[in-house]
Amino acid sequence: MAQTLARVVRQAVEQVEALTGREAEGVTSTRRREDGWLVEVEVVETRRIPDTADLLAIYEVELDDEGELTGYRRSRRYQRGRADDD
């Protein structure tokens, strides 16, 4: 059964939260691939005071066409509010 984008995003967020034990902040990108989906999920890795000093991370989540997790990895880690260098 083909997955809708909304369902794929929900599944990716749920998987990251279950695997990392951290709450997702949001989804930064989604890409359809030949064999499924690649979703980037942003999470707070370390909360700090003030919250502008929080450490965030982007996790790349790979899902197959059925929405099943096939892999994930942390691709970036950065401080909240810092601009990308790229």
TIMI-2910 file (N, C-alpha, C, CB; in pm, 1 decimal, decimal comma, always signed):
<rs>
+----------+----------+----------+----------+----------+----------+----------+----------+----------+----------+----------+----------+------+
!      n_x !      n_y !      n_z !     ca_x !     ca_y !     ca_z !      c_x !      c_y !      c_z !     cb_x !     cb_y !     cb_z ! resn !
+----------+----------+----------+----------+----------+----------+----------+----------+----------+----------+----------+----------+------+
!    +84,0 !   -118,0 !     +0,0 !     +0,0 !     +0,0 !     +0,0 !    +88,8 !   +124,8 !     +0,0 !    -95,7 !     -0,4 !   +122,1 !  Met !
!    +63,3 !   +214,1 !    -91,4 !   +140,7 !   +338,5 !    -98,9 !   +106,8 !   +427,0 !    +21,0 !   +112,3 !   +413,8 !   -232,3 !  Ala !
!   +209,2 !   +490,9 !    +74,6 !   +194,0 !   +576,6 !   +191,8 !   +176,4 !   +722,1 !   +148,8 !   +315,8 !   +562,4 !   +285,8 !  Gln !
!    +93,2 !   +796,0 !   +221,3 !    +82,8 !   +939,2 !   +198,1 !   +200,4 !  +1007,5 !   +265,9 !    -52,5 !   +995,5 !   +250,6 !  Thr !
!   +234,1 !  +1126,4 !   +220,1 !   +344,6 !  +1200,8 !   +279,7 !   +320,3 !  +1225,9 !   +428,0 !   +364,9 !  +1333,4 !   +206,6 !  Leu !
!   +198,5 !  +1262,8 !   +464,4 !   +167,0 !  +1289,2 !   +605,5 !   +190,8 !  +1164,8 !   +691,4 !    +20,6 !  +1336,1 !   +620,1 !  Ala !
!   +152,9 !  +1049,0 !   +642,0 !   +171,9 !   +924,3 !   +717,9 !   +320,6 !   +890,5 !   +729,8 !    +96,0 !   +807,3 !   +650,3 !  Arg !
!   +394,5 !   +909,0 !   +621,8 !   +538,7 !   +882,0 !   +624,0 !   +607,2 !   +971,0 !   +727,1 !   +600,9 !   +904,3 !   +484,1 !  Val !
!   +571,0 !  +1099,6 !   +729,0 !   +630,2 !  +1193,3 !   +824,8 !   +597,8 !  +1150,6 !   +967,7 !   +579,3 !  +1337,0 !   +799,0 !  Val !
!   +473,8 !  +1116,9 !   +995,3 !   +435,1 !  +1071,3 !  +1130,4 !   +515,2 !   +948,5 !  +1171,6 !   +284,0 !  +1039,6 !  +1135,8 !  Arg !
!   +529,5 !   +854,1 !  +1079,5 !   +603,8 !   +732,2 !  +1111,3 !   +751,1 !   +761,9 !  +1138,6 !   +591,1 !   +631,4 !   +997,2 !  Gln !
!   +809,3 !   +851,5 !  +1061,0 !   +949,4 !   +888,0 !  +1082,6 !   +968,1 !   +952,8 !  +1219,2 !   +998,0 !   +982,8 !   +972,2 !  Ala !
!   +879,6 !  +1045,2 !  +1253,8 !   +887,6 !  +1113,5 !  +1384,2 !   +872,8 !  +1012,7 !  +1497,4 !   +778,5 !  +1223,3 !  +1395,8 !  Val !
!   +775,0 !   +923,7 !  +1486,7 !   +753,4 !   +822,6 !  +1590,5 !   +876,2 !   +733,2 !  +1607,1 !   +630,4 !   +737,0 !  +1556,8 !  Glu !
!   +938,3 !   +694,6 !  +1495,8 !  +1055,7 !   +607,3 !  +1501,7 !  +1173,1 !   +677,8 !  +1569,2 !  +1095,7 !   +561,7 !  +1360,7 !  Gln !
!  +1197,7 !   +803,8 !  +1532,7 !  +1308,7 !   +877,6 !  +1594,6 !  +1285,6 !   +893,5 !  +1744,2 !  +1325,6 !  +1016,0 !  +1528,7 !  Val !
!  +1163,5 !   +928,9 !  +1782,6 !  +1134,0 !   +944,9 !  +1925,5 !  +1152,3 !   +813,5 !  +2001,0 !   +990,8 !   +996,9 !  +1945,1 !  Glu !
!  +1108,2 !   +702,5 !  +1942,7 !  +1122,2 !   +572,6 !  +2007,8 !  +1268,6 !   +530,0 !  +2018,1 !  +1042,7 !   +467,2 !  +1932,0 !  Ala !
!  +1345,8 !   +554,4 !  +1915,0 !  +1484,8 !   +509,6 !  +1912,5 !  +1577,9 !   +597,3 !  +1994,8 !  +1533,6 !   +504,8 !  +1771,3 !  Leu !
!  +1551,1 !   +727,6 !  +1999,5 !  +1641,4 !   +819,5 !  +2070,4 !  +1593,3 !   +853,4 !  +2210,5 !  +1657,7 !   +946,9 !  +1991,3 !  Thr !
!  +1463,6 !   +836,6 !  +2236,4 !  +1408,0 !   +876,3 !  +2365,0 !  +1393,1 !  +1027,2 !  +2378,3 !  +1494,5 !   +824,2 !  +2476,3 !  Gly !
!  +1402,0 !  +1096,6 !  +2266,0 !  +1391,7 !  +1242,8 !  +2266,4 !  +1273,2 !  +1286,2 !  +2181,6 !  +1522,3 !  +1307,7 !  +2214,0 !  Arg !
!  +1216,8 !  +1401,7 !  +2217,1 !  +1100,2 !  +1453,4 !  +2146,3 !  +1142,4 !  +1526,8 !  +2019,4 !  +1019,2 !  +1546,7 !  +2237,2 !  Glu !
!  +1071,5 !  +1501,3 !  +1912,2 !  +1099,5 !  +1568,6 !  +1785,6 !  +1049,1 !  +1712,1 !  +1791,0 !  +1034,6 !  +1493,1 !  +1667,6 !  Ala !
!  +1128,1 !  +1802,7 !  +1734,5 !  +1089,8 !  +1943,6 !  +1721,6 !  +1011,0 !  +1964,6 !  +1593,1 !  +1214,5 !  +2035,1 !  +1723,7 !  Glu !
!  +1047,4 !  +1890,9 !  +1489,5 !   +981,9 !  +1906,8 !  +1360,5 !  +1053,5 !  +1827,8 !  +1253,6 !   +975,3 !  +2053,1 !  +1321,5 !  Gly !
!  +1002,8 !  +1841,2 !  +1133,2 !  +1059,9 !  +1775,0 !  +1016,8 !  +1118,2 !  +1882,9 !   +927,6 !   +953,3 !  +1689,0 !   +940,7 !  Val !
!  +1243,4 !  +1867,3 !   +887,9 !  +1309,2 !  +1970,4 !   +808,1 !  +1306,1 !  +1940,2 !   +659,2 !  +1451,6 !  +1986,9 !   +852,9 !  Thr !
!  +1290,4 !  +1812,8 !   +621,1 !  +1277,8 !  +1781,0 !   +478,8 !  +1225,7 !  +1639,4 !   +460,2 !  +1412,7 !  +1797,6 !   +407,4 !  Ser !
!  +1168,6 !  +1617,0 !   +344,0 !  +1125,3 !  +1483,1 !   +301,7 !  +1163,2 !  +1467,1 !   +155,6 !   +970,1 !  +1461,9 !   +323,1 !  Thr !
!  +1204,1 !  +1346,7 !   +120,6 !  +1236,9 !  +1316,6 !    -18,4 !  +1187,0 !  +1178,7 !    -54,1 !  +1387,9 !  +1326,9 !    -42,9 !  Arg !
!  +1119,5 !  +1170,3 !   -166,7 !  +1077,4 !  +1042,0 !   -220,7 !  +1196,1 !   +982,1 !   -292,9 !   +954,1 !  +1056,6 !   -315,9 !  Arg !
!  +1220,5 !   +854,0 !   -268,2 !  +1328,2 !   +783,7 !   -336,3 !  +1269,5 !   +663,5 !   -407,5 !  +1439,6 !   +740,8 !   -237,1 !  Arg !
!  +1349,0 !   +602,1 !   -492,5 !  +1301,9 !   +484,9 !   -567,3 !  +1247,0 !   +376,5 !   -476,7 !  +1413,9 !   +428,0 !   -651,2 !  Glu !
!  +1316,7 !   +354,1 !   -365,5 !  +1282,2 !   +243,3 !   -277,0 !  +1212,1 !   +286,9 !   -149,1 !  +1405,6 !   +167,1 !   -242,0 !  Asp !
!  +1166,6 !   +413,1 !   -141,8 !  +1096,9 !   +457,9 !    -21,1 !  +1111,3 !   +606,7 !     +0,5 !  +1148,6 !   +383,9 !    +99,9 !  Gly !
!  +1140,9 !   +643,6 !   +126,0 !  +1144,7 !   +783,1 !   +165,9 !  +1267,3 !   +813,3 !   +250,7 !  +1018,7 !   +819,4 !   +241,7 !  Trp !
!  +1313,6 !   +938,3 !   +243,4 !  +1416,4 !   +988,8 !   +332,9 !  +1358,1 !  +1111,4 !   +401,6 !  +1550,0 !  +1022,9 !   +255,9 !  Leu !
!  +1349,7 !  +1107,4 !   +533,8 !  +1289,7 !  +1216,4 !   +611,7 !  +1394,1 !  +1265,7 !   +711,7 !  +1158,0 !  +1169,2 !   +685,4 !  Val !
!  +1411,1 !  +1397,1 !   +719,8 !  +1502,3 !  +1455,8 !   +818,5 !  +1419,4 !  +1511,6 !   +933,6 !  +1591,6 !  +1567,7 !   +754,4 !  Glu !
!  +1447,2 !  +1461,2 !  +1053,6 !  +1372,5 !  +1498,6 !  +1173,6 !  +1466,2 !  +1572,3 !  +1268,5 !  +1310,4 !  +1373,1 !  +1243,0 !  Val !
!  +1421,2 !  +1687,8 !  +1318,5 !  +1499,3 !  +1768,1 !  +1412,4 !  +1455,1 !  +1736,5 !  +1555,0 !  +1483,5 !  +1919,8 !  +1382,4 !  Glu !
!  +1551,9 !  +1710,9 !  +1643,2 !  +1522,0 !  +1683,0 !  +1784,1 !  +1611,7 !  +1768,0 !  +1873,4 !  +1540,8 !  +1532,0 !  +1816,0 !  Val !
!  +1564,9 !  +1791,6 !  +1996,3 !  +1647,7 !  +1857,7 !  +2097,1 !  +1728,1 !  +1748,6 !  +2166,2 !  +1560,5 !  +1940,5 !  +2200,6 !  Val !
!  +1858,8 !  +1754,8 !  +2154,2 !  +1944,9 !  +1655,6 !  +2218,4 !  +1975,7 !  +1694,7 !  +2361,9 !  +2074,7 !  +1638,6 !  +2139,8 !  Glu !
!  +1996,9 !  +1824,5 !  +2386,7 !  +2027,0 !  +1873,0 !  +2520,1 !  +1956,1 !  +2005,5 !  +2541,5 !  +2179,3 !  +1887,9 !  +2541,1 !  Thr !
!  +1872,6 !  +2011,9 !  +2645,1 !  +1804,6 !  +2137,4 !  +2678,5 !  +1894,4 !  +2218,7 !  +2770,3 !  +1666,2 !  +2110,8 !  +2745,7 !  Arg !
!  +1898,2 !  +2350,0 !  +2745,1 !  +1979,8 !  +2440,1 !  +2825,5 !  +1901,5 !  +2566,9 !  +2855,5 !  +2112,1 !  +2473,7 !  +2753,6 !  Arg !
!  +1952,3 !  +2643,5 !  +2950,4 !  +1893,4 !  +2773,2 !  +2984,0 !  +1997,8 !  +2877,9 !  +2950,7 !  +1849,1 !  +2781,2 !  +3135,9 !  Ile !
!  +1965,5 !  +2974,2 !  +2867,0 !  +1839,7 !  +2993,8 !  +2795,4 !  +1824,5 !  +2890,3 !  +2683,5 !  +1832,4 !  +3136,7 !  +2737,6 !  Pro !
!  +1700,5 !  +2875,5 !  +2632,6 !  +1676,9 !  +2772,7 !  +2531,2 !  +1749,9 !  +2799,6 !  +2400,1 !  +1529,7 !  +2760,9 !  +2504,5 !  Asp !
!  +1799,0 !  +2920,7 !  +2380,8 !  +1879,0 !  +2948,3 !  +2260,9 !  +2011,6 !  +2873,5 !  +2263,4 !  +1904,6 !  +3098,3 !  +2247,7 !  Thr !
!  +2047,1 !  +2818,4 !  +2377,6 !  +2169,9 !  +2739,5 !  +2390,1 !  +2144,0 !  +2588,5 !  +2376,2 !  +2236,4 !  +2768,4 !  +2524,6 !  Ala !
!  +2018,3 !  +2548,6 !  +2352,1 !  +1986,3 !  +2406,8 !  +2331,9 !  +2072,1 !  +2347,3 !  +2221,3 !  +1837,5 !  +2389,2 !  +2298,4 !  Asp !
!  +2106,4 !  +2219,6 !  +2235,4 !  +2173,3 !  +2146,7 !  +2127,5 !  +2068,6 !  +2066,6 !  +2051,5 !  +2286,0 !  +2053,0 !  +2183,1 !  Leu !
!  +2062,4 !  +2088,4 !  +1921,7 !  +1967,1 !  +2020,5 !  +1834,3 !  +2041,9 !  +1923,6 !  +1744,4 !  +1886,3 !  +2122,3 !  +1750,0 !  Leu !
!  +1968,4 !  +1829,7 !  +1687,7 !  +2027,4 !  +1735,6 !  +1593,1 !  +1926,9 !  +1707,3 !  +1482,3 !  +2070,0 !  +1603,9 !  +1664,1 !  Ala !
!  +1980,9 !  +1676,1 !  +1365,8 !  +1899,6 !  +1629,7 !  +1253,5 !  +1926,9 !  +1481,1 !  +1236,7 !  +1931,4 !  +1709,5 !  +1121,0 !  Ile !
!  +1820,3 !  +1402,3 !  +1234,8 !  +1829,3 !  +1259,2 !  +1208,5 !  +1771,1 !  +1231,2 !  +1071,2 !  +1755,7 !  +1176,8 !  +1317,8 !  Tyr !
!  +1846,0 !  +1158,5 !   +988,8 !  +1797,2 !  +1112,7 !   +860,1 !  +1732,5 !   +976,3 !   +881,5 !  +1912,5 !  +1105,8 !   +753,8 !  Glu !
!  +1605,1 !   +966,7 !   +846,5 !  +1528,9 !   +844,0 !   +866,6 !  +1492,8 !   +787,0 !   +730,1 !  +1400,9 !   +870,1 !   +952,4 !  Val !
!  +1529,1 !   +661,6 !   +707,0 !  +1496,9 !   +594,1 !   +581,9 !  +1380,1 !   +499,5 !   +606,0 !  +1620,1 !   +517,3 !   +525,9 !  Glu !
!  +1276,4 !   +513,7 !   +523,2 !  +1158,7 !   +428,3 !   +531,4 !  +1135,4 !   +363,7 !   +395,3 !  +1033,8 !   +509,2 !   +576,9 !  Leu !
!  +1087,9 !   +239,8 !   +395,7 !  +1055,8 !   +175,3 !   +268,6 !   +917,6 !   +221,2 !   +220,9 !  +1060,3 !    +20,4 !   +282,7 !  Asp !
!   +872,2 !   +166,1 !   +109,6 !   +742,9 !   +205,9 !    +53,4 !   +625,1 !   +177,6 !   +145,8 !   +721,0 !   +135,5 !    -77,1 !  Asp !
!   +642,6 !    +83,9 !   +237,5 !   +535,7 !    +50,4 !   +332,0 !   +542,7 !   +134,7 !   +458,9 !   +542,4 !    -97,2 !   +368,2 !  Glu !
!   +642,9 !   +221,3 !   +468,7 !   +657,7 !   +306,1 !   +586,7 !   +736,0 !   +241,2 !   +698,9 !   +523,6 !   +345,2 !   +637,3 !  Gly !
!   +801,4 !   +127,9 !   +668,9 !   +882,0 !    +58,5 !   +769,5 !  +1023,0 !   +116,9 !   +772,0 !   +886,8 !    -94,1 !   +740,7 !  Glu !
!  +1076,5 !   +132,5 !   +891,5 !  +1210,7 !   +185,0 !   +909,4 !  +1313,9 !    +88,9 !   +849,9 !  +1239,4 !   +209,5 !  +1058,7 !  Leu !
!  +1403,1 !   +143,4 !   +766,8 !  +1511,8 !    +62,5 !   +711,8 !  +1648,0 !   +114,2 !   +758,3 !  +1505,3 !    +61,7 !   +558,6 !  Thr !
!  +1652,0 !   +234,5 !   +816,0 !  +1776,5 !   +287,7 !   +867,9 !  +1758,2 !   +429,6 !   +919,3 !  +1884,2 !   +284,0 !   +760,9 !  Gly !
!  +1851,2 !   +470,8 !  +1006,0 !  +1852,2 !   +609,4 !  +1052,1 !  +1991,4 !   +643,3 !  +1100,7 !  +1747,4 !   +632,7 !  +1164,2 !  Tyr !
!  +2021,3 !   +773,7 !  +1098,6 !  +2150,8 !   +819,5 !  +1149,3 !  +2140,8 !   +967,3 !  +1184,1 !  +2264,0 !   +794,8 !  +1045,0 !  Arg !
!  +2222,8 !  +1010,2 !  +1279,2 !  +2231,2 !  +1152,2 !  +1311,0 !  +2325,8 !  +1215,0 !  +1209,6 !  +2280,4 !  +1176,6 !  +1459,0 !  Arg !
!  +2277,1 !  +1313,0 !  +1135,0 !  +2358,8 !  +1372,3 !  +1029,6 !  +2419,2 !  +1506,3 !  +1070,3 !  +2276,2 !  +1389,9 !   +904,6 !  Ser !
!  +2357,8 !  +1574,0 !  +1167,0 !  +2408,5 !  +1705,1 !  +1211,4 !  +2377,1 !  +1725,7 !  +1356,9 !  +2348,6 !  +1819,5 !  +1127,9 !  Arg !
!  +2459,5 !  +1805,3 !  +1422,2 !  +2434,3 !  +1848,9 !  +1559,1 !  +2477,0 !  +1994,4 !  +1567,5 !  +2510,9 !  +1759,7 !  +1664,6 !  Arg !
!  +2393,4 !  +2079,8 !  +1628,0 !  +2420,9 !  +2223,4 !  +1627,4 !  +2346,0 !  +2292,3 !  +1740,3 !  +2382,4 !  +2285,6 !  +1492,3 !  Tyr !
!  +2385,8 !  +2414,5 !  +1767,6 !  +2321,4 !  +2495,0 !  +1871,2 !  +2202,5 !  +2569,4 !  +1810,5 !  +2422,5 !  +2595,0 !  +1934,9 !  Gln !
!  +2091,4 !  +2573,3 !  +1883,7 !  +1971,6 !  +2642,4 !  +1836,9 !  +2005,5 !  +2788,7 !  +1802,9 !  +1858,9 !  +2635,5 !  +1944,5 !  Arg !
!  +1950,3 !  +2837,1 !  +1694,1 !  +1967,8 !  +2976,0 !  +1657,4 !  +2093,1 !  +3006,8 !  +1577,7 !  +1968,0 !  +3056,9 !  +1778,0 !  Gly !
!  +2178,1 !  +2909,8 !  +1559,0 !  +2298,9 !  +2931,8 !  +1478,3 !  +2266,1 !  +2910,7 !  +1331,6 !  +2414,1 !  +2837,1 !  +1522,4 !  Arg !
!  +2310,6 !  +3000,0 !  +1250,0 !  +2287,2 !  +2990,4 !  +1106,1 !  +2373,2 !  +2881,3 !  +1045,0 !  +2315,6 !  +3124,3 !  +1037,7 !  Ala !
!  +2321,8 !  +2819,1 !   +939,3 !  +2400,9 !  +2720,3 !   +866,8 !  +2520,5 !  +2785,8 !   +803,0 !  +2316,8 !  +2649,9 !   +761,1 !  Asp !
!  +2631,8 !  +2714,7 !   +802,7 !  +2752,3 !  +2764,1 !   +737,6 !  +2754,9 !  +2732,7 !   +589,5 !  +2873,9 !  +2706,2 !   +803,5 !  Asp !
!  +2669,7 !  +2634,6 !   +545,1 !  +2674,1 !  +2596,3 !   +404,6 !  +2592,0 !  +2687,8 !   +321,0 !  +2627,3 !  +2455,6 !   +386,0 !  Asp !
+----------+----------+----------+----------+----------+----------+----------+----------+----------+----------+----------+----------+------+
</rs>
